Amino acid sequence: MKNLLVISAHPDDETLGAGGLICKYSKLDYNVFVLTVSGHLPPLYTTEDYKTTIKEAKSAYKTLGVADYKFLDIPATFVKDKPINELNNEIFSIVKEIEPEIVVFPFYDRHTDHRAVFDSTMVATRPVKEAKCIKLLAAYETLSETHWNSPYIEPNFNPNMIVDISHDIKKKLDASRCYKSQILEQEGPRSIKAIESLAHFRGSQAGFDYGEAYTIIRSLY
């Protein structure tokens, strides 16, 4: 059986950015593994906040069809403070363990944790040693972060792959609703309304009802 690795900076990023892909590929007999690097931990959040988001994440995983997962438990916004070689090795250890054919991870956007995760994933997925198993490496967009980069001054998300999630949009929205502490129904950039609207727009770019956008970094297909 083939493996898909979804790397998430925080609980909910995997659903916002790749929920449709997860659902689609879990139905195509891929084992989907989610690695979440950071969490809602002290000093910015309480331990109860963390427990809440982990419970929400597990519910979302079940909705989408995630086979396995791991939380690295680095406090949110402090990923950049972890020694880079240690984070590189932790991500690479998962690559080595599950030998994924596909890896998707956060685009280098406005959030400092997303940037640190992007940098380490780029190192951990270089096409050498065990990482040579990866046939597709791509970055996903994350509502409320990816779209707030400064045009022409820092990298902008320009997708070159749209995945058809027309049959998976309901599951993506249901999984998003699992994050009651993070995602509202109608208001804000991380609302259910915004998630569905973005999926409809991305789909329209490729002739689908609903789509999910990615920037391909390396593809052997």
C-alpha positions in Angstrom: 0.0 0.0 0.0 1.2 3.5 -0.8 1.7 6.2 1.8 0.8 9.9 1.8 2.5 12.1 4.4 0.8 15.4 5.3 3.0 17.7 7.5 1.1 20.3 9.5 2.5 23.2 11.5 -0.6 23.2 13.8 -3.7 21.2 14.4 -6.2 22.3 11.6 -3.6 23.2 9.0 -3.8 19.7 7.5 -7.6 20.1 7.1 -7.5 23.6 5.8 -4.8 23.0 3.3 -5.1 19.3 2.4 -8.4 18.0 3.8 -9.7 17.2 0.4 -6.5 15.5 -0.7 -6.5 13.4 2.4 -10.0 12.2 1.9 -9.5 11.6 -1.8 -6.4 9.5 -1.3 -7.6 7.6 1.7 -10.3 6.3 -0.6 -7.7 5.4 -3.2 -6.1 2.9 -0.7 -3.3 5.2 0.4 -2.2 5.2 4.1 -2.4 8.8 5.2 0.0 9.9 8.0 -0.3 13.4 9.5 2.7 14.9 11.3 1.7 17.9 13.4 4.8 19.9 14.5 3.4 22.5 16.8 0.5 22.8 19.2 -1.5 25.2 21.4 0.8 24.8 24.4 2.1 27.2 27.1 3.3 29.9 27.3 0.8 31.3 24.8 -1.9 28.8 25.5 -3.0 26.6 28.4 -2.7 22.9 28.7 -6.5 22.7 28.4 -6.3 24.5 25.1 -3.9 21.9 23.9 -6.0 19.0 25.0 -9.0 20.6 23.2 -7.2 21.0 19.9 -5.7 17.5 20.0 -9.2 16.1 20.6 -10.5 18.2 17.7 -7.7 17.0 15.5 -8.3 13.4 16.2 -12.0 13.8 15.3 -11.0 15.6 12.0 -8.6 12.8 11.2 -11.3 10.2 11.7 -13.6 12.1 9.4 -11.1 12.4 6.6 -9.7 8.8 6.9 -6.3 9.5 8.4 -4.6 6.1 9.2 -1.9 7.3 11.6 -0.5 10.5 13.1 2.1 12.0 15.4 2.3 15.3 17.4 5.7 16.7 18.1 4.4 19.0 20.8 6.4 22.1 20.1 4.7 25.3 21.5 3.0 27.4 18.8 5.2 30.2 17.5 8.3 28.6 19.0 9.1 26.2 16.2 11.9 28.5 15.0 13.5 28.3 18.4 14.1 24.5 18.2 17.5 23.6 16.9 17.1 23.3 13.1 19.0 20.0 12.9 16.7 18.5 15.5 13.6 19.5 13.6 15.1 18.3 10.4 15.9 14.9 11.9 12.4 14.5 13.5 10.7 15.1 10.1 13.2 12.9 8.3 12.6 10.1 10.8 9.0 10.0 9.8 9.9 10.0 6.1 12.3 7.1 6.8 9.7 5.2 8.8 6.7 5.4 6.4 8.5 5.9 3.0 5.8 8.2 1.6 5.2 8.4 -2.2 3.6 11.9 -1.7 4.4 14.6 0.8 2.5 17.8 1.2 3.4 20.6 3.7 2.7 24.3 4.4 3.7 27.0 2.0 6.3 29.5 3.2 3.7 32.1 4.3 3.2 34.8 6.9 3.2 32.4 10.0 6.7 31.9 11.5 5.9 28.3 12.3 4.9 27.6 8.7 8.2 29.0 7.6 10.2 26.9 10.0 8.3 23.8 9.0 8.8 24.6 5.3 12.5 25.0 5.7 13.0 21.8 7.7 10.7 19.8 5.3 12.7 20.9 2.3 15.8 19.5 4.0 14.2 16.3 5.2 12.7 15.5 1.8 15.8 16.1 -0.4 16.0 13.2 -2.9 18.7 11.3 -1.2 18.8 8.2 1.0 15.3 7.1 2.2 13.7 10.3 0.8 14.3 9.1 -2.7 10.9 7.2 -2.3 9.1 10.6 -2.7 7.5 11.0 -6.1 5.5 14.2 -5.4 6.5 17.0 -3.1 4.1 20.0 -2.9 3.2 22.9 -0.7 -0.4 23.8 0.3 -2.1 27.1 1.2 -3.5 27.8 4.6 -6.4 30.3 5.0 -5.5 33.4 7.0 -1.8 33.0 6.5 -0.9 32.2 2.9 -2.9 35.0 1.5 -1.4 37.7 3.7 2.2 37.6 2.3 3.5 40.9 1.0 3.3 40.9 -2.8 6.7 40.9 -4.6 8.6 41.4 -1.3 8.2 37.8 0.0 7.1 34.6 -1.7 3.5 34.5 -3.0 1.4 31.4 -3.4 1.1 30.7 -7.2 -0.4 27.2 -7.5 0.5 24.9 -10.4 -1.6 22.0 -9.4 -5.3 21.9 -8.6 -6.7 18.7 -7.1 -10.4 17.9 -7.8 -12.1 17.5 -4.5 -15.7 17.9 -5.7 -16.6 14.5 -4.2 -14.7 15.3 -1.0 -15.7 18.9 -0.1 -18.4 17.7 2.3 -15.9 15.7 4.3 -13.4 18.5 4.3 -16.1 20.9 5.7 -17.2 18.3 8.2 -13.6 17.8 9.3 -13.2 21.6 9.5 -16.2 21.8 11.8 -14.5 19.4 14.2 -12.2 22.4 15.1 -14.8 24.2 17.0 -12.2 26.2 19.0 -10.5 27.4 15.8 -13.0 27.6 12.9 -16.3 29.6 12.9 -19.2 28.9 10.6 -19.7 32.2 8.8 -17.3 34.9 9.9 -13.6 35.4 9.4 -10.8 34.1 7.1 -10.9 30.6 8.7 -14.7 30.2 8.6 -16.5 27.3 6.9 -17.9 29.9 4.5 -14.4 31.0 3.5 -13.1 27.4 3.2 -15.9 26.5 0.9 -15.6 29.7 -1.1 -11.8 29.1 -1.7 -12.4 25.5 -2.7 -15.0 26.7 -5.2 -12.7 29.4 -6.6 -9.7 26.9 -6.9 -12.0 24.4 -8.6 -13.2 27.0 -11.1 -9.5 27.6 -12.1 -9.3 24.0 -13.4 -12.9 23.3 -14.4 -13.9 21.5 -11.2 -16.8 22.3 -8.9 -14.3 22.3 -5.9 -10.6 22.2 -5.8 -7.5 22.3 -3.6 -4.4 24.2 -4.7 -0.8 23.2 -4.4 2.6 24.4 -5.6 4.6 21.5 -6.9 8.2 21.5 -5.7 9.3 18.2 -7.2 7.4 15.6 -9.2 8.5 12.3 -10.7 5.1 11.6 -12.2 
